[in-house]
Amino acid sequence: MILNILQLLIIILIIGFAFVIPIGKYLIKIFTDETDTVLERYTYRFLGINPEEQMTWQRYSQAIVISNLVLVLLFYATLRLQDILPFNPDKISPAPTAELAFNTAISFVTNTDWQNYGGETTLSYFNQMVMITCLMFTSSATGLAAGVAVIRGLSQNGVNNLGNFWVDLTRAIYRLFLPICFVLSLVYVWQGVPQTLAPAAIATTLEGATQTIARGPVASLESIKQIGTNGGGFFNVNSAHPFENPTALTNSLEIMSMLLIVPALTYTFGTMVRARRQGWIFFGVFTALFMGFLAIILPAEQIGNPLLTEVGADQTLSALQSGGNFEGKEVRFGIAQTSLFVTATTAATTGSVNAMHDSLTPMGGFAALSEMLLNVVFGGKGVGLITLIMYAAVTVFLVGLMVGRTPEFLSKKIEAKEVKLVSLALLAHPFTILIGVGLALVWPKALDSLNNPDAHGFTEILYAFTSVTANNGSAFGGLNGNTPFYNTVLGIGILLGRFLAPVLPMLAVAGYLAVKPRVPKTTGTMSTNTVFFGVLLLASILIVGGLTFFPALALGPISEHFELASGKSF
């Protein structure tokens, strides 16, 4: 067990977090550079973009919504026309249904990457490359651009300017995602991940049977899948597939990729708003939440299933076996790296999986689900930081009420307009999740999609709506989401989760704060760049999240945990 902990802390976490400062500095250079590259200038000219335009929050939000809408319509069309499009050597047919195409188009455009289909049996190479992989770049860059726009707004003093969305989007793709993904793709190919346009391989087994082995342009998709915290897999079993994640090295690289950009944004934030200590406080809160949930998942999975212990199964960790709950896990990764992968993918809203989450112990599932419910344990690039800023505004507001002062954050007064917008973003997240779960429980035949009854079945429904609303996209399993009801309702949940919680409201908050003058600090000003404030912020996140979601968690994984402890099967 000690070796497992050292493996997590030393080999992956410390190495991954060592990039916080260099990546943070590089992000600052990307988004504050006053010159454009030749490729960027040609791109602006081709798209008819004026790179000199400085956008208000309304204009910035409009650009995000319109670009996303156009991409949804374009991707929907390519999915429906798949049968007549090129690069389909395996003759995959028929094209996705209207409901599935609607759900998939919205999912990948918004960086959710929820999949109600098996990639190798549903999509052609054309859609896997030209649409899925390309959308992973644009959706990742859109989230990062929104985060940088909010940072700009908070750094302004009396200027209504959040930057230029098209410039931010283009620079994020050309200067950040493409170079990193190119290198990662080569490493993945070296490790055995396919990158080919050849059709599926036909092999003859030792018994003489014929086996079809799906392959394709996997490495290029795999790299942006993790770096961009997208999560959509080329194959149905995602990063548990040996062609997507063949070795312990690729598994470690995938975990580090998920945690490469998001932590670095705290350094970018602190530097751009000229409050670097504030950025480190945010980094500390992110890390405390992450380590807390990892400390729940790892022991829960390592201890294993008490019902198996009662019948004589040896689940102890030893030199001869990994022990613990190994159902649904890959032997080549083990309990430790699987637990870290589960924690990272639900924390960074990536959604890729290297194990079946449906087979996690109840407390393992509780931790993964809770990370998405809070949606602020690092979170996706840009959006995770936006959510933490939202909670910081709530914290200073609550403290201001206690002491009878107008709350301030970064020397800007947080007034009624900002509090209302933050409240909208806070309420939209649980509203979408809980209303969706309620509909699934009463909608005719919706429960027919469940493979498990009782508390575990409820957890499967809760996990699905939480995953799409939090723009995570990971599947708990045990729930058939490819039905007209789930494709439609989950698609609506994706839209609400992307734009109402928290991107558009927080862009508005940033715009309103940008035009406000800075107020001088007084003896009554609460400092937000101290460890004390970090503790208050952490407490606010847990209290608000607990009050909002504890009843739902009690009906699902918590109830299941006590059923298991009492000797019942799950």
Secondary structure by P-SEA (a helix, b strand, c coil): caaaaaaaacccccccccaaaaaaaaaaaaaacccccaaaaaaaaaacccccccccaaaaaaaaaaaaaaaaaaaaaaaaaccccccccccccccccaaaaaaaaaaaaacccccccccccccccccccccaaaaaaaaaaaaaaaaaaaaaaaacccccccccaaaaaaaaaacccaaaaaaaaaaaaaaccccccccbbbbbcccbbbbbbbbcccaaaaaacccccccccccccccccccccccaaaaaaaaaaaaccccaaaaaaaaaaccaaaaaaaaaaaaaaaaaaaaaaaaaaaaccaaaaaacccccccccccccccccccccccaaaaaaaaaaaaaacccccccccccccaaaaaaaaaaaaaccccccaaaaaaaaaaaaaaaaaaaaaaaccccccccccccaaaaaaaaaaaaaaaaaaaaaaaaaacccccccccccccaaaaaaaaaaaaaaaacccccccccccccaaaaaaaaaaaaaaccccccaaaaaaaaaaaaccbbbbcccccccccaaaaaaaaaaaaaaaaaccaaaaaacaaaaaaaaaacccc
